[in-house]
Amino acid sequence: MSYVITPPAIVALPVAGGGQFPVHRIYCVGRNYVEHAQEMGFTGREPPFFFMKPADAVVPVPEGETGSIEYPSLTANLHHEIELVVAIGVGGRDIAAANARRHIWGYAVGLDMTRRDIQGEMKKLGRPWCIGKAFEQSAPIGPVVPLAKTGVLTSGPITLSVNGVQRQKGDLKELIWNVDEIIQEVSKAWTLAPGDLIFTGTPAGVAAVVRGDVMEGRVEGVGTLRVAVR
């Protein structure tokens, strides 16, 4: 086939143990830890809602390395959100929660970087807030660890520190909607495909970073993600 422009490169994440995981779509769950929902002005187990990021928002960070992102334009309030990322290996639609685990290929540690001031302004105006979430380099992600190595994750600490000072701390068992339920709900609205990623939500403690800060996020059983802001 002859393309009239150069096709974009395939976005892929390193896989622990070797290989590459090609990225298709990125789905994100909003306000999925109670304390984070409360710090954002909400409470309780509200129906799950989702937003998306483009695949090329991904910044792959190989194991043991420190990745970097540029401080984005249009914001003076860039926030970190540490999250467990689920990598989908088998697609499907209307997947029952009881069957969800057979669709998981593995897990990764990810950061949902957010232009909080712009997101807040869009909320006030009743407008879509993708501009606050779906910008370049807004999704740094570490290696994908195969499910065969981690087992199914339903609990375990999830933390983030900035310049060595802890800011976020939670446990995967505190997810309002667990991973199986998230897969069920996402697949009602979209047909999941191999290569899809799902950001599952962030615990309380989200806050701003500036140029020169180094973020270090960790999910027990998956690994550590280090990212510097430049």
VENURWO-V350920 format. One record per helix or strand of 2 or more residues. SS is the DSSP state (@ for helix, = for strand). FROM is the first residue (numbers start at 1). LEN is the number of residues. If there is no record, write none. Layout:
# VENURWO-V350920
SS/FROM/LEN
SS/FROM/LEN
This chain:
# VENURWO-V350920
=/12/4
=/20/3
=/26/4
@/34/6
=/50/4
@/55/3
=/58/3
=/66/4
=/78/2
=/82/7
@/97/7
=/104/8
=/114/2
@/116/10
@/130/3
=/139/3
=/144/3
@/147/4
=/157/6
=/165/7
@/172/3
@/179/11
=/197/3
=/208/2
=/214/6
=/223/7
